[in-house]
């Protein structure tokens, strides 16, 4: 992961970075190794601390399901509006 300054890290990579600190390494050393700032590290910790790879996969699955349901709801609302518009016109 060295040399990734300015790049996005995957969630799996972020969890590995957090695990290094949980295993006893110092925050500043880990941040320097991966080319991230301490505020970035703490933001990641706030969001991802305590998640395992399995839990992360479950969260991703739930997020994609939620996005799919929101899309279906938006399509249904659009259909309802279209039907209302058609029936509101006088022939």
Secondary structure, 3 states (H helix, E strand, C coil): CCCCCCCCCCHHHHHHHHHHHHCCCCHHHHHHHHCCCHHHHHHHHHHHCCCCHHHHHHHHHHHHHHHHHHHHHHHHHHHHHHHHHHHHCCC
